[in-house]
Amino acid sequence: MQGLARFITANNKWIIGFFIVITLVLAWFVQNFRIDASAETLLVKNNKLYIESQVINQRFSPQEFVLVAYQPKQAELFSDDTFAVLGELSLKFAQLDRVEALTSILNVPLLSKAGSLDSELNPDDWTWEKQAYAPQEMRQIFVKHPLYTDLLVNEKMDATAIQIVFKSDEELTKITDQITELQQKVLSDTFTDEDQLKVDELREQADPLEQKLAKQRQQEIEQIYQIIEPYQTNANIYLGGAHVLGFQLIDIIQNDLVLFGSAIAGAICVLLLVIFRQFRWVLVPIICCAVSVVWTIGLFGLLDLRTTVISSNFVALQLILTLAIVIHLLVEYGQIAQDNPQDSQVDLVQKTFLHKLSPCFYAGITTCVGFGSLLFSGIQPVVSFGWMMMVAMVISILVSLILFPAIVCLFKRKDKKQGHKLSNKLIALLQNLSLKRSSWIFAASGVVLVLSIVGLLKLNVENSFINYFASDTRVFKELSFIDQQFGGSTQLDVIYDIPQQQHDKDLVLTAESIQSLQKVQFVMRQFEAMGNVTSIVNFTELAKIINDGKPLTEYELTVIYRLIDKSLTEKLLGSYFAPEHNQLRISSRIKDTTEGLNRAEFMQTLKSDIEGVSVVANSFTLGNLFVLYQDILQRLFSSQILTMGIVYVALFVVLLGIFRSFKIAAIAIVPNIISTLVVLGTMGWFNIPLDLMTITIAAIAMGIAVDDTIHFVHRFTEESQTQSSIEAVKATYGSIGFALLYTSFIITLGFSLLSFSDFVPSVMFGLLTGLAMLVALLTDLTLLPAMLARFCKSKADKTEVAEA
């Protein structure tokens, strides 16, 4: 290693030049870095529930749309003024390139005024645009309308919606249909490696088309916001739809990447200047951090590794990871300079490199182990985040251990006394506490451990997607308004496979099939959280109104279905009836803002209630976003236990390999177990649910916190070669203690800045990770040294005992 140290110091300018070149090359690929907020980024690969939902979407052809909810502030909803505004908005929306159709109360068929259902019926003749119904007559038509209530008009009749339907990309649709057909084999366990290769090829073909479409959607949503802006004075206007949510998510992620990356970098600069009081010790760490981040983002852009909602904080994480290594190097450099006043700058740099190479390398390995445990979570975005952070950690180690000494060699030696009065007093206090009051430390740690385990048992995964956003954000207001006023926001489909005994070749649908749907819809509407529910049943209710209150017989329904033009039946019923597959679809939305909604209990109760109304067993299947989201939530808890178990075992094995002592490895892992359990226990006590971001905290916190443990134990083992264990602990406090204090303080402050994010999981992630670092600092500077002094006797101690 001495040869490597000499090589770095002798060729430092060439090394700096090499880093500059690589940084410029990778900086070019930063432009290729992508953010992916699609549904697939939140799922396990080849997730059966997702594939089932894709098959349903393909079969019933639901259209891509954006919902624009309009609530006048002063004018009546059903008034000429409001109709005029809705007409203006519709004309402007229609000018968007991809718009295929617009649906509103002005142009929707009002078939209840038609008087009869026959083959001559043209629904387009029965609209406000054609008939110019009076406002009061329009209001009467829409009161508790079987189809349009909660779709186009809310129950209070003070808000309406315009549905903007977009044209699909035919080429992309063709490719995605092929992918779905191949993936459908997963459902029957006939999916092969060859099929996977075909899917991968098709996805490569689809990717540029999806990227183009994503940009177009973003532009369209921005244009819609620009169109509605002048109308916000006289009305509350909200946007809804899956792609609007994706747009908002990407906007938040981009803001978090830029804003909090910059904020943390600024905070780091200030803290470094306060702690080290030299401009050079601000410049060098910032250069190392910046190079690490550019390399990582550039490499992700080059390899097309895309960040998701879960991995959106990786820039902040990497800044802090890199800084932690650099601070340890800085403190070690200062300590060596203080102990060796006669050494040259090159000598100081070489000694710093040799002293810290092993502990920094080991610390990097343990951090990678922490992130690596996420690979076993079984949740795709968490797995991807684990891979991304392992790559980022390797880059941070490389840059910190090579670029740092190369840059420092450019400066002349400038001595400065280590530490501040406050940090000196704090280190002295913790040292006295751990060595003179070790029994108190052990007792307090035991109490904290028990309380944490009790809190851990209170953990839950019940969470509302709306609550992921701060209440003052536009996305929260939009989601909550549409959720509460327009029949829910989370799609839940019930697919009815028509049993063989209900088939009749002479009928389109038998009375039994319709009655089965009616029973299920009745059951569904009993739930407080159930919003809008739509199916063929709603059309039969409308037909009853048109038919003077008389329900259509199954034969009348068949005649009308076969007489009416096929394009019209597809338009009206295509989303609810697939005759070629003998399937019926009930489309519903769950009100995500329902107080006390327990999704797992809701799903179980709904299934049992459907079975309880004498519907043919196994003929119904639940699907779509609500089911997928619930599946993810249910995986979280088991994944958390699995990743915790893996990270504990893996880190113990690594620590055993590093220190070659079972006793020391066991002692070293105890503070880190406590720190992770405190975080999870705090979440349990304060009823903070596990989500896709907080599930990563335990592994991340332990991976980062164990770095400090390794630095402390490594120095202790060196010092204990020549002095007693108590003196070795004191010497370790005097050197490593300051680095631990500084790194933990900076990391905690850096993560706490995430509390200002509009994305609540990021807020929780920042605060809880900061808490983990503070707990790790306290345990590493109290419990750890107390255990080392009590249970790890040095050679000097053993010699003294032997002589006695």
Protein Blocks (a to p, Z undefined) as FASTA:
>chain_A
ZZmmmmmmmmmmmmmmmmmmmmmmmmmmmmmpccdfbfklmpcehifklmmmmmmmmmno
pacddddddddfkbcfbdfklmmmmmmmmmmmmmpmklmbdcdfklgccfklnopacfkl
cfklmcfklnopafklmmmmmgopaklgoklocfkopaccddddddddfklmmmmmmmmm
mmmmmmnopacfklmmmmmmmmmmmmmmmmmmmmmmmmmmmmmmmmmmmmmmmoccdded
jklmmmmmmmmmmmmmmmmmmmmmmmmmmmmmmmnopaklmmmmmmmmmmmmmmmmmmmm
mnopacdfklmmmmmmmmmmmmmmmmmmmmmmmmmmmmmmmbcfklmmmmmmmmmmmmmm
mmmmmmmmmmmmmmmnopaklmmmmmmmmmmmmmmmmmmmmmmmmmmmmpccddddedjf
klmmmmmmmmmmmmmmmmmmmmmmmmmmmmmmmmmmmpcfbdcfklmpcfkbmklmmmmm
mmmmnopjbdcdddddddfklgcfkbmbdfklmmmmmmmmmmmmmpmklccdddfklmmm
mmmmmnnopacdfklmmmmmmmpcfklmmmmmmmmocfknopacddddddfklghiafkl
mmmmmmmmmmmnopaehkaccedjllmmmmmmmmmmmmmmmmmmmmmmmmmmmmmmmnop
aklmmmmmmmmmmmmmmmmmmmmmnopacdfklmmmmmmmmmmmmmmmmmmmmmmmmmmm
mmcfklmmmmmmmmmmmmmmmmmmmmmmmmmmmmmpcblklmmmmmmmmmmmmmmmmmmm
mmmmmmmmmmmccfklmmmmmmZZ
